[in-house]
Amino acid sequence: MRIVIAEDDALLREGLALLLRAESLDVVATAADAGGFLDAIDAHKPDVAIVDVRMPPTHTDEGIVAAVEARRRQPGLAVLVLSAYVEQAFATELLAHGSSGLGYLLKERVGRVQEFLSALHRVADGGTAIDPDVVAQLLVRTRPDVQLDRLSPRERDVLALMAEGLGNAAIAERLFVTDGAVHKHIRSIFAKLELAPTDRADRRVTAVLHYLEDSDRRA
């Protein structure tokens, strides 16, 4: 796995590079700003980009803008965005371009090494990895009269884990239920949300996230 890291904090940037290299992953370049990041994408054609949301010069949305541009330049590039805080608008902006091979995590997750590496590999494999705190905010911000109110508490738990990018087996393990129970909950969720069910995890997550994004825009 070839990786480019874009992070203006030198300590975090080098720490990430050391962590990933210790895991036998190939960090081909690091960058401290959006321009350097895009140059590295063009030069190295990596499999995955890890990008900070806020980078010089304005420290606003340079990372998100650069991530979208990087995927335009290199279709299929997996991108894992890191943010110091839950910034729902940036998460929605990124996901609006499709959720396959995308992740959005809080920087605090990096300290939970196995959790971070699991999210990185899931994104690299074309899946989705959304921070649980971001998912929670999306759920809270939806209008009270939308279809989400039809879901049972357990179905909401399953939906949140689906939106994080977990598959059926991982959801079952997290909730201490059987795979069959998870499958039943998912069928019920799609029926109540009026979404066509599918057994493909990437399309399932995309449908759920698009529903949440649409509800947030109308809130």
C-alpha positions as CSV (number, residue, x, y, z in Angstrom):
1,M,0.0,0.0,0.0
2,R,1.5,3.3,-1.2
3,I,0.5,6.3,1.0
4,V,0.9,10.1,0.9
5,I,0.4,12.1,4.1
6,A,-0.7,15.7,4.1
7,E,-0.5,17.3,7.6
8,D,0.8,20.7,8.5
9,D,1.7,19.7,12.1
10,A,5.2,18.3,11.7
11,L,5.0,16.2,14.9
12,L,1.8,14.4,13.8
13,R,3.0,14.1,10.2
14,E,6.2,12.4,11.1
15,G,4.5,10.4,13.8
16,L,2.0,9.0,11.3
17,A,4.8,8.2,8.9
18,L,6.7,6.3,11.5
19,L,3.6,4.4,12.7
20,L,2.7,3.3,9.1
21,R,6.2,2.4,8.2
22,A,6.4,0.3,11.4
23,E,3.4,-1.6,10.0
24,S,5.4,-2.3,6.8
25,L,3.3,0.2,4.8
26,D,5.0,2.4,2.1
27,V,4.8,6.1,2.9
28,V,6.0,7.5,-0.4
29,A,5.7,11.2,0.5
30,T,4.6,13.7,3.1
31,A,3.4,17.3,2.6
32,A,2.8,20.3,4.9
33,D,0.3,22.1,2.6
34,A,-2.3,21.4,0.0
35,G,-0.1,22.4,-2.9
36,G,2.7,20.0,-1.8
37,F,0.1,17.3,-1.3
38,L,-1.3,17.6,-4.9
39,D,2.2,17.6,-6.3
40,A,2.9,14.4,-4.3
41,I,-0.2,12.8,-5.7
42,D,0.8,13.6,-9.3
43,A,4.4,12.4,-8.7
44,H,3.8,9.2,-6.8
45,K,0.3,8.0,-7.8
46,P,-0.4,6.5,-4.3
47,D,-3.1,4.0,-3.3
48,V,-4.2,6.1,-0.3
49,A,-4.0,9.7,0.8
50,I,-4.2,10.7,4.5
51,V,-5.2,14.4,4.6
52,D,-5.8,17.0,7.4
53,V,-8.9,19.0,6.9
54,R,-7.3,22.3,7.9
55,M,-4.0,23.3,6.2
56,P,-2.1,26.5,5.2
57,P,-2.6,29.2,4.2
58,T,-6.1,29.8,5.7
59,H,-6.5,26.7,7.8
60,T,-10.1,26.3,6.8
61,D,-11.1,23.8,4.2
62,E,-7.9,23.4,2.2
63,G,-7.6,19.7,3.0
64,I,-11.1,18.9,1.9
65,V,-10.7,20.9,-1.3
66,A,-7.4,19.2,-2.0
67,A,-8.9,15.7,-1.3
68,V,-11.7,16.3,-3.8
69,E,-9.2,17.6,-6.4
70,A,-6.8,14.6,-5.8
71,R,-9.7,12.2,-6.5
72,R,-10.5,14.1,-9.7
73,R,-6.9,13.8,-10.8
74,Q,-6.6,10.2,-9.8
75,P,-10.0,8.4,-9.9
76,G,-10.2,5.6,-7.4
77,L,-7.7,7.2,-5.0
78,A,-8.6,6.2,-1.5
79,V,-8.7,9.2,0.9
80,L,-8.7,9.2,4.7
81,V,-9.4,12.7,6.1
82,L,-8.4,13.6,9.6
83,S,-10.0,16.4,11.7
84,A,-9.3,17.7,15.2
85,Y,-13.0,18.3,15.7
86,V,-16.4,17.0,14.4
87,E,-16.9,19.2,11.4
88,Q,-20.1,17.9,9.9
89,A,-20.2,20.3,7.0
90,F,-16.8,19.1,5.8
91,A,-17.8,15.5,6.2
92,T,-20.9,16.0,4.1
93,E,-18.9,17.9,1.5
94,L,-16.5,15.1,1.1
95,L,-19.2,12.4,1.0
96,A,-21.2,14.3,-1.6
97,H,-18.7,13.1,-4.2
98,G,-19.4,9.4,-3.3
99,S,-18.4,7.4,-0.2
100,S,-16.5,4.5,-1.8
101,G,-12.8,4.5,-0.6
102,L,-13.4,7.4,1.7
103,G,-12.8,7.9,5.5
104,Y,-13.4,10.8,7.9
105,L,-11.8,10.3,11.4
106,L,-11.1,12.5,14.3
107,K,-7.3,12.8,15.0
108,E,-7.8,11.3,18.4
109,R,-8.5,8.0,16.7
110,V,-4.9,7.8,15.5
111,G,-3.8,7.1,19.1
112,R,-6.0,4.0,19.0
113,V,-3.6,2.3,16.7
114,Q,-5.5,-0.8,15.8
115,E,-8.7,1.1,15.3
116,F,-7.0,3.6,13.0
117,L,-5.2,0.9,11.0
118,S,-8.4,-1.0,10.6
119,A,-10.1,2.2,9.2
120,L,-7.2,2.8,6.9
121,H,-7.3,-0.7,5.4
122,R,-11.0,-0.5,5.0
123,V,-10.8,2.7,3.1
124,A,-7.9,1.3,1.0
125,D,-10.1,-1.7,0.1
126,G,-12.8,0.6,-1.3
127,G,-14.9,0.8,1.8
128,T,-16.0,3.6,4.1
129,A,-14.8,4.6,7.6
130,I,-16.7,7.4,9.3
131,D,-15.9,8.5,12.8
132,P,-18.6,7.4,15.2
133,D,-18.9,11.0,16.6
134,V,-19.5,12.3,13.0
135,V,-22.2,9.6,12.5
136,A,-23.8,10.6,15.8
137,Q,-24.0,14.2,14.8
138,L,-25.5,13.4,11.4
139,L,-28.2,11.3,13.2
140,V,-28.9,14.0,15.8
141,R,-29.2,16.8,13.1
142,T,-31.9,15.0,11.1
143,R,-35.4,16.4,11.4
144,P,-37.6,14.8,14.1
145,D,-40.4,13.9,11.6
146,V,-38.3,12.0,9.1
147,Q,-38.3,8.2,8.7
148,L,-35.5,7.7,11.3
149,D,-38.2,8.0,14.0
150,R,-39.6,4.7,12.7
151,L,-36.4,2.9,13.7
152,S,-36.2,1.0,17.0
153,P,-33.2,1.7,19.3
154,R,-31.5,-1.4,18.1
155,E,-32.0,-0.5,14.5
156,R,-30.5,2.9,15.1
157,D,-27.5,1.2,16.6
158,V,-27.1,-1.0,13.5
159,L,-27.6,2.0,11.2
160,A,-24.9,4.0,13.0
161,L,-22.4,1.1,12.7
162,M,-23.4,0.7,9.0
163,A,-22.6,4.3,8.4
164,E,-19.2,3.9,10.0
165,G,-18.5,1.3,7.3
166,L,-18.8,-1.9,9.3
167,G,-20.0,-5.1,7.6
168,N,-22.6,-7.5,9.0
169,A,-20.1,-9.7,10.8
170,A,-18.4,-6.7,12.5
171,I,-21.8,-5.3,13.5
172,A,-22.8,-8.6,15.0
173,E,-19.6,-8.8,17.0
174,R,-19.9,-5.2,18.2
175,L,-23.5,-5.6,19.3
176,F,-23.1,-9.2,20.6
177,V,-25.9,-10.6,18.3
178,T,-25.9,-13.1,15.5
179,D,-25.3,-12.4,11.8
180,G,-28.9,-13.4,11.2
181,A,-30.2,-10.8,13.6
182,V,-28.1,-8.1,12.0
183,H,-29.4,-9.1,8.5
184,K,-33.0,-8.9,9.8
185,H,-32.4,-5.5,11.3
186,I,-30.9,-4.2,8.1
187,R,-33.9,-5.4,6.0
188,S,-36.2,-3.6,8.5
189,I,-34.0,-0.4,8.3
190,F,-34.2,-0.2,4.5
191,A,-37.9,-0.9,4.5
192,K,-38.6,1.9,7.0
193,L,-36.3,4.3,5.3
194,E,-37.8,3.4,1.9
195,L,-34.4,2.4,0.5
196,A,-33.8,-0.6,-1.7
197,P,-31.9,-3.3,0.4
198,T,-28.6,-4.8,-0.9
199,D,-26.1,-7.3,0.3
200,R,-23.2,-5.2,-1.0
201,A,-21.7,-3.3,2.0
202,D,-20.4,-0.3,-0.1
203,R,-23.7,0.4,-1.8
204,R,-25.5,-0.1,1.5
205,V,-23.3,2.5,3.3
206,T,-23.6,4.9,0.4
207,A,-27.4,4.7,0.5
208,V,-27.6,5.3,4.2
209,L,-25.1,8.2,4.1
210,H,-26.9,9.8,1.2
211,Y,-30.2,9.5,3.1
212,L,-28.6,11.2,6.1
213,E,-27.0,13.9,4.0
214,D,-30.3,14.7,2.3
215,S,-32.1,14.8,5.7
216,D,-29.4,17.2,7.0
217,R,-29.7,19.5,4.0
218,R,-33.5,19.7,4.5
219,A,-33.1,20.3,8.3
